[in-house]
C-alpha cells in the first residue's frame, strides 16, 4: 500500500472507530502496527519492555478503549507516531515514579502501606473443594501444580494474582497502582494475557482458554473450560490464590525484615 493510500485508509478507519466491525478493527491494528513497526524513537532505549508490548498497549488504551470518545480529526501516519511518542513518555514517567517509590521505600522510618491483616482468597470460604475429587484431583495435588506453575511464570504474574486478583476487595490493589509501583508496562495487555480481563465482544469461554490461567486449568488440571466444570474450576482457582497469597506474604515479610 502506497503512503497516500495508507493515510487515506487510516483516516477513514480512525474516524469510524465507534462503528468498526471486527475485521475493520483488525485492519486498523495492522495499519498502526505497520506504521509503528519501523519507528524506533530514542525513548524506547529508556523503557524496560519490548517495543511490541508498547505498541499493543498503545492500541488497546489509546485507540480501542478511547473509541467512544473519538472526535472527527484528520489522521495520518505522522500523527500516529506523535501519539505513540506521547504514550511512551507517559510510560517512562510511570516507570520513573516507580523507581522513586522503590528508593523511598528503603527508608526504614517509612510506614509500610501494604495490608497487614491475613488475606483470604476471594470466595474461598464459599467454595467446596470436594468437587475436585469428581475430576480425579485432590486439594494437595492442585496446590503442588499451582506452585510449579507459578515458578514457571514471569514475576508480574504473582504480583497480579497476589496483590490484585486474589485478595479481598478492600485489600486488592488496582492494576494501575501495581503498574506504577512495579514498572509493569502494557499492564492491561498483561491482565488479558493472564485471564483477568476481556473485551466485551469476545466470547468469554473461547477467549479464556487461550489465557495463562485457562491453559493451566485445561492442560495441567485437565479441567475443560465449560459451564459444567464451573465448581471445579472455581475450587482450583481458589487453591491457586491460596498459594499465590502465601508467596506474596512471604516476599512482603522478607522485604520488611530486610529494612
C-alpha positions in Angstrom: 0.0 0.0 0.0 1.4 3.4 -1.0 1.8 6.0 1.7 -1.0 8.2 0.4 -3.4 5.2 0.2 -2.3 4.1 3.7 -3.1 7.6 5.1 -6.5 7.7 3.4 -7.5 4.3 4.7 -6.1 5.1 8.2 -8.1 8.3 8.3 -11.3 6.5 7.2 -11.0 3.8 9.9 -9.8 6.1 12.6 -12.8 8.4 12.3 -15.2 5.5 12.3 -13.9 3.7 15.3 -17.2 3.8 17.2 -18.8 1.7 14.3 -16.0 -0.6 13.2 -16.6 -4.2 12.6 -14.3 -6.9 13.9 -12.5 -7.2 10.6 -12.1 -3.5 10.4 -10.5 -3.4 13.8 -8.1 -6.0 12.7 -7.3 -3.9 9.6 -6.7 -0.8 11.8 -4.5 -2.7 14.1 -2.5 -3.9 11.1 -2.1 -0.4 9.7 -0.9 1.0 13.0 1.4 -1.9 13.6 2.9 -1.2 10.1 3.4 2.5 10.9 5.0 1.9 14.3 6.9 -1.3 13.4 9.7 0.6 11.7 9.5 3.5 14.1 12.2 3.5 16.8 12.2 6.7 18.8 15.2 7.0 21.2 12.9 6.9 24.3 12.5 3.2 23.8 16.0 2.7 25.0 15.0 4.0 28.4 12.0 1.7 28.7 12.1 -1.8 30.1 9.7 -3.8 27.9 9.8 -4.8 24.3 8.5 -2.3 21.7 5.9 -4.8 20.6 4.3 -4.7 24.1 4.1 -0.9 24.0 2.5 -1.0 20.5 -0.1 -3.5 21.7 -0.8 -1.4 24.9 -0.9 1.8 22.9 -3.5 0.3 20.5 -5.6 -1.1 23.4 -5.6 2.1 25.5 -5.3 5.0 23.1 -7.1 3.6 20.0 -9.6 0.8 21.0 -10.6 1.9 24.6 -10.8 5.6 23.5 -13.1 4.8 20.5 -16.2 6.1 22.3 -14.6 9.4 22.9 -13.4 9.8 19.3 -13.9 13.2 17.6 -13.5 13.9 13.9 -9.9 14.8 13.0 -7.5 14.4 10.1 -5.2 11.4 10.8 -2.1 10.3 9.0 0.9 8.2 9.8 2.9 11.1 11.3 0.0 11.8 13.8 0.1 8.1 14.9 3.8 8.4 15.6 3.3 11.5 17.6 0.5 9.9 19.6 2.8 7.0 20.2 5.6 9.3 21.4 3.3 10.9 23.9 2.2 7.4 25.1 5.8 6.3 25.5 6.6 9.4 27.6 3.7 8.6 29.9 5.1 5.1 30.2 8.5 6.5 31.1 7.1 8.8 33.7 5.3 5.9 35.3 8.5 3.8 35.2 10.5 6.6 36.9 7.8 7.2 39.5 8.1 3.5 40.4 11.9 3.8 40.7 11.5 6.8 43.0 9.0 4.8 45.1 11.4 2.0 45.5 14.2 4.3 46.5 12.0 6.0 49.1 10.8 2.6 50.4 14.3 1.9 51.6 13.7 4.4 54.4 13.2 2.3 57.5 11.0 5.1 59.0 8.5 5.0 56.2 5.2 3.4 57.1 4.5 0.2 55.2 1.3 0.7 53.2 0.7 -2.9 52.4 -2.2 -4.6 54.2 -1.0 -6.2 57.5 -4.0 -8.5 58.1 -4.3 -12.0 56.8 -5.9 -12.1 53.4 -8.2 -14.9 52.3 -8.6 -15.9 48.6 -11.7 -14.3 47.1 -14.7 -16.5 47.6 -12.6 -19.3 49.1 -14.9 -19.8 52.1 -17.9 -20.4 49.7 -16.2 -23.0 47.5 -16.3 -26.7 48.2 -13.0 -28.5 47.4 -14.8 -31.9 47.5 -15.9 -31.3 43.9 -12.3 -31.8 42.8 -12.5 -35.5 43.5 -15.1 -35.9 40.8 -12.3 -34.9 38.3 -9.6 -37.1 39.9 -8.0 -34.2 41.6 -7.0 -33.5 45.2 -6.5 -30.2 47.0 -2.9 -31.1 47.7 -2.2 -32.0 44.1 -3.7 -28.8 42.9 -1.6 -26.8 45.3 1.5 -28.5 44.1 0.6 -27.9 40.5 -0.2 -24.2 41.3 3.3 -23.8 42.9 5.0 -25.4 39.9 3.0 -23.2 37.5 3.9 -20.0 39.4 7.6 -21.0 39.4 7.4 -21.1 35.6 5.8 -17.6 35.2 7.2 -14.2 34.9 7.4 -12.2 38.1 4.4 -10.0 37.2 2.0 -12.9 37.3 2.5 -13.4 41.1 2.1 -9.6 41.5 -1.2 -9.6 39.6 -2.6 -12.6 41.5 -1.2 -12.0 45.0 -1.9 -8.3 45.2 -4.8 -7.6 42.8 -6.9 -10.6 41.9 -6.8 -12.9 44.9 -7.1 -10.6 47.9 -10.4 -9.4 49.3 -11.8 -6.3 47.6 -10.7 -4.0 50.5 -7.1 -5.2 50.3 -6.8 -5.5 46.5 -4.5 -3.0 44.7 -5.6 -1.7 41.3 -3.7 -2.7 38.2 -2.8 0.9 37.6 -1.2 1.2 41.0 0.6 -2.1 40.6 1.9 -1.0 37.2 3.3 2.2 38.7 4.8 0.5 41.7 6.4 -2.3 39.8 7.3 -0.7 36.5 4.9 -3.0 34.6 4.5 -1.8 31.1 1.5 -2.9 29.0 -0.3 -3.7 32.2 -3.8 -4.0 30.7 -2.5 -6.3 27.9 -0.8 -8.5 30.6 -4.1 -8.7 32.5 -5.8 -10.0 29.4 -2.9 -12.4 28.8 -3.2 -13.8 32.3 -7.0 -14.1 32.1 -8.3 -11.3 34.3 -10.0 -9.0 31.8 -11.5 -9.5 28.4 -13.2 -7.3 25.8 -17.0 -7.2 25.6 -17.1 -8.6 22.0 -15.1 -11.7 22.9 -16.8 -15.0 23.7 -15.6 -15.4 27.3 -15.0 -19.2 27.4 -13.3 -19.3 24.0 -11.1 -16.3 25.0 -10.2 -17.7 28.4 -8.9 -21.0 27.0 -6.0 -19.2 25.5 -5.0 -17.2 28.6 -2.3 -18.3 31.0 -4.9 -19.3 33.6 -7.0 -21.1 31.1 -4.1 -23.1 29.8 -3.1 -24.1 33.4 -6.7 -25.3 34.0 -7.1 -27.2 30.8 -3.5 -28.5 30.3 -2.3 -29.1 33.8 -5.5 -29.7 35.7 -7.3 -31.4 32.8 -10.4 -29.2 33.5 -12.1 -28.2 30.3 -13.3 -24.6 30.2 -17.0 -25.2 30.0 -20.1 -24.3 32.1 -20.4 -27.7 33.7 -17.0 -27.6 35.2 -17.6 -24.2 36.9 -17.5 -25.5 40.5 -14.2 -27.5 40.0 -12.6 -24.6 38.1 -13.6 -22.3 41.0 -12.1 -24.6 43.5 -8.8 -24.9 41.5 -8.5 -21.2 41.1 -9.2 -20.7 44.9 -6.3 -23.0 45.7 -4.1 -21.2 43.2 -5.0 -18.0 45.0 -4.1 -19.6 48.3 -0.6 -20.5 47.0 -0.1 -17.0 45.4 -1.2 -15.2 48.6 1.1 -17.3 50.7 4.0 -16.4 48.4 3.3 -12.7 48.4 3.0 -12.7 52.2 6.5 -14.4 52.4 8.0 -11.9 50.0 6.5 -9.0 51.8 7.7 -10.2 55.2 11.2 -10.8 53.8 11.3 -7.4 52.3 10.0 -5.8 55.5 12.5 -7.7 57.7 15.4 -6.6 55.4 14.6 -2.9 56.0 
